[in-house]
Structures are given as C-alpha cells and as structure tokens.
C-alpha cells in the first residue's frame, strides 16, 4: 500500500514500495486443461455428470483466471501512480453476456475454440452420447447458457456498458458503481399477443464473473431524525440518529480493455440486513418474525425499478438510489483517504464522479453530509469540493421524466439530506437574487424546491447546482436543454460555461467485432484491423463502395446474418420468414414518443396496398419489432397487443404470402440485439423530432450496415452529417416545426379527414379488423389518443413517412445501389465510437489521464484515436 502523503506536493502520495512480482500469465496452451480442471475442482463434476451450464461456468472461471492477475496489477498501478480516478454512478449497467466479450478483449477467442475442439475429441473417445450432447455442437452452444446480466432496462444501461469498455480500452482509471439487482425489470413473455411480465431471475445459477467482497461492506442509513448541538468550542455539530440501517456489500466484476493489460472494475452493491435474524424471536419460536427484518432490508436490491405508481414503490425507489450512492461515496472517500488523509484539498484533483442521469443526484447531498458531519469540513470548503468533483449527464428532453421527490417523502426517508438540500437552495437563491435582482419569477423557476401540493425536490436542479459540468448526449439534445424554459434555460443563462455536448457512442468491440464476425472479417481483410481501436479507420472502406466483388462479399455476410435471425424466428416465433425480403427493424423500449404506432400505421397501409394490387412489384418486407413496455404503461402495453394482432392477420393471409410479414420478438435483450443488428437492412428511428435525446440503437444498426429511415431527432442529425442525407431516408417535421405546429393549434382530426388512405387505416383499427369478436373496441384508447391530442404528431408526419418508405422500396430493388449505401454508412461511423465519447469526457470534463499497466514487464497498448 502506498505511504500516506508527500510533503512536497499535498496532492501527490509518496511512491509506494515496488509491487511484488506477480505470477506469469496463463498461456493459451493451458486453456483446455484449465477449463477441465475448473469443471472437476471448482464444480466437482466430471464429463459424465456435467450439464451445459457446468461447462459454461467452468469456462467462465478459466477465463476469469486470466483476468485476475491483470486486475490486481491494474489496481496496484493506480495506487503507485496516484492516478486520478473516474467513478461512473449509474442505476443501470446493461452489460449483456461477458464471456464472448472477455475472449475478444483478451485475444483468447482462438484459444477457446481450440480448447473446445480438444475436449470434444476427448468426449468422443468416451462414446458417451449424453456427455457429447451436453457439451453442444459448437462453442456458441455453451456461450448461450450465460444469462444476460439483468442490471438495466434500455439505452441508459447499454450506454454505461459501452463506456466501461471504452474506459478500460483507453487505459483510464475508472470504476462503475451500481446495484446488484437479484431480478431485472422483468422477463417479457408474449401470451395471446399481450406482454406478460415474469421474474428475470438471472442469478439462479450464480454469477462466475463476480467476486463477493464481504470486507467491502458499508452501513447505509434511513429515517430517524437530526440532532444539532454546539460542541465545547462553540462549533455547530450535526448527528443523524435513531436511524434504520442497512448494510451494503460489494460484488466486483472485472472489465478488461481490448488487448491491453488494463482490467477495471464494476462494483455493485447488494443490501444485507445488519443481523441475519433477531435471535430473541427465534428462541421464542417466532421464526417468521425472526427473519422479517432481513427480508424487509434486502428488498432494496431485489428488483430493478420497482413499480413507483404507489407510495410504497416511490419510497423503495428513493431508498435504492440513496443506498447505492451512499455506499459508493463511502467507498470512494475511503479509497481517497488511504493515501490522502490529511485533508480533502486534493479530492477534486484525484476524484471525478459522473452522475449518469438524475437517479444518483442525491449524491450531491450525501457527499456534503459526509464532508460536513463525518470529516468536519466547513460548508464553503465542502461545497467547493462537491461542485468540483461532480459532473452530470442529462438523458431526457421530456420534463415529466426529470425526477422529483416529495418533500414529505424525502424528509421521512432522508431527513438530514433534506436539511442539506434546503441549505443549498437557500444559498443558491441568494446568488440568483444577486445576479438577477428583482426577478422573483426566475427565483421560483430555479428553486430546488418546487412549491405546490405536494411540494417537491427537483433532483435535476440539484445535480446541476452541485456539478461543475452538465452535458447533453447529442448536439440537438444539448441545444434543447439549454434553450427550453421548462428544462434548463435559466441555468444556462446563469452558467453557460457549465453546459456542453457529449454525443453518445457505442463500442465497436461488442457491436461489430463480436456480434458480426462475417462482416468484421471482410472489413479487416480489406482494410486491416486498426478500426477495432480507431473506428475512423473505417473511412478506408469508402473507396470500395462501388467495387462489385466487394459488394458481393458484403451481401453474402449480410445474408448469413439474416439466415441466423430467420432461424431464430422460426424456432421462437414458429414463423418462416423470407431471407430475401428486406429486414425492417424497430427495436427499442415501447413508448409513445418513439412512435412504434407510426410504423404500425405504415404496415397496415402496406397491407392494404398489396391486397388492392397483388400483382404490383412490391419489395418484400419482414417488419420486426422488439422491446418492453413498462408494467404500468397501459397504452404501451396495448400497442404491443396491436402489433401482435396485426401480425396475426397479415402472417395468415395467403394472398400476402412472403410480400409482407410482421414479427414481434419477445424479451429484447443485449444478446438478442447481437443477433438483430447484423441482420438489419432498415433501421426505424422515427421518434418525434425534439423528443429523443440521442439514441444508440441508431448507431448500432448503421455500424452493421443498415440504412436509416428517420426523423431529424437525437443523434440521427449527427449520423446524417457523417453519412450524408442521400445515404439515409429522412422525413417529417424538424424540432422547430414541431413546436410551431403545436403552438399554432395542431388538429390531428384534420389530417385524418383529408387523407383517405390514413382514414382507412385508422378506421380498420377502430372497427375491429384486428380484434377478435370477443374484444370489440379493444384498441379504442389508441384511437382516442390519435384523433384527440396526438401528442407526438404521428398523423402530421404520416404522409411524409410513406413517401420515405416508397423511396426505401425503390432503392432496395436496386441491390447494387443499396449495398453501396450500406458500405458508405459503415465507412462513416467513426464518430460514433464510445472511445471518442469517453476521450472527450476525460479531456474536457474529468481532466483524467490514461495509466498504462505493465504486466510481466510488458505494456500492451491499444490506444483509440479521437480523430481519423
């Protein structure tokens, strides 16, 4: 461990003693033996008793062995170099499966395939059919036994996972902090066309990638009351007393960089009772009451996003957020004090904390509490440290999505934090009155406390006031939050220097190299493999866009991926789809602003066109939906039912045949996305302009060669700037026109009455064409929304959407023209690597430097570049 401090520079710890030599890296040739040894010695199984899950777990442990020494060495180096560390606080980390990603990043994919082949030979010699069957026909059969880590719901968690991969690949000293949920949001099943939520018990068979850290445990407080007094020196002291206490226990998961020596860490917290059970109740025979405290306590980390439509759900959600924030900050402060315990002057120089959306915003009050109540700092010093440590990423343009907590709830659950928030607000409003004298309306708009019934704490405002940086996740999104009065316009006018754009990105290691081996190979064969760490290198592909031989290879790779998905659909949906048809995808969370309904209206219109003109030369399509609706979101769930009912009618209409098929894939997940993205021809990114903050699905589709049909929303605009409008299919109102139309008095019924084809489509839904006789009027709530407010302007954009879809048809019929556009899309996706995003965060927000890890005397670097 490094010694405490350096007297010459208070922000540099003294050099540590040289690290003890670490064991030599396990060689590839040992891989097969290591895999079999773990089966026997870690799981106590042999090849005759092993299940496929056993083979997966033992393989994961063999891979983890090859991570551990680098993992330890990485942490040693961060102490030796006294590096500034980045802490990424997020309620979600949708990391998917770890096995394939680890093999690629460690450069062990071939070694694993060779080990699989060796063990297959051994099993064949035994002539034991059951053992061979359990081992599977290919390594992929074993990889598929890994469950998706149910640590997230959508784009927020997938972005966080990409960022962690990029931070490790860029050799940045970084940590992810979150909650180790026992259950994900839910496992989605489709029954009778309806979404049915079932528990997502992803930890049923354990998690071989994580290491429990019983020594990494912190006490987290709730409820109680605040006691203030003056000590014998007249200094005001504050105690938070008579609290309910929960223990947060750490579970660590390694995050390897791509073919370098860096292995960073995700630390997830599980709630544990302070006592396993009350012994007095146990002795009295009341066994249920003896364990009730344990059950009540540990529910905090049971499930991702409890239903917060009821007061109990709201309270649990607030407790979840404080639970992981408090444990994380205690851990961060404790790590800092190991080498800098004289004072906290250097804290912002050694610690950068990024708040991923508003969920961790309570961290502002919690760090103040720690610095004030536990470390004895003055208010001004604690506040300066807090603001210079935190940075906040906003992910929404929908005001209703900005988190608020009632003052009553906050005062009950976190009374000390509410007290601190009121003091922050008091001082902040004094500043507003100084800068904008006499503007009491502005004071009310910017107050952290929203007056009303109930009175609320505005958590996004707390995050802005308590951070030195506030970023949006695309250029358009950032401009909207800066200029919209109901968002952060007032704050931008006060602190323009705080606001900046950091357009989202994706990791090409998972979202091209891993998920699309066919396309990755032909790219690397043509231009080399530097694109894996410098995505701008894909620009070299542009000169081959017209090359007929290269186009044929491109088409072959796409067809292989489409066949893989077609096989999946045949197995899981019992539906045969035409691999030669255009695979048209809209896969994302089901939400009105994402406008899956607009897609459905087009599908029904297309169905009507084929029925009317069956001999017309239609480009055949398979329209594929996937995504989950929040359990309490009635309209979104009804939309899933509509999609499935429309699919049922169209797919069974013999007159339609292969010209049009509709598919809803249940339980959308990272691993399912890894099958979908490579198979995509068309990517539907059709949200109402001005509503999607960024999107990352649009990037994944385009990186895998799909062409985008979309609005000028979110990162679609920046994708257009890179790939050019002629290689996309753009339609609809832009963000300014949307506001203009709404302000001028939008009438959806006018569009309905004046467009006969649109009217026919809506009337079919309303009149029960897609309902059983037993469910008349089932979709009337959807029709009421459409013809009433139509909040997201589907009818206004419908006709232009059809125009763009017809342009899609004509282009798809010309295979060479389509393939050229596909190649050019991929060639121009360099800007959308999460490596570029993270490099911008590191340089412009965190002021953090890479730290190269030397392992066995060698340093392996794979530095991605910001510019091509």
Order of alpha helices (4+ residues) and beta strands (2+ residues): alpha-alpha-beta-alpha-alpha-alpha-alpha-alpha-beta-beta-beta-beta-beta-beta-beta-beta-alpha-alpha-alpha-alpha-beta-alpha-alpha-beta-beta-alpha-alpha-alpha-beta-beta-alpha-beta-alpha-alpha-beta-alpha-alpha-beta-alpha-beta-alpha-beta-alpha-beta-alpha-beta-alpha-beta-alpha-alpha-alpha-alpha-alpha-alpha-alpha-beta-beta
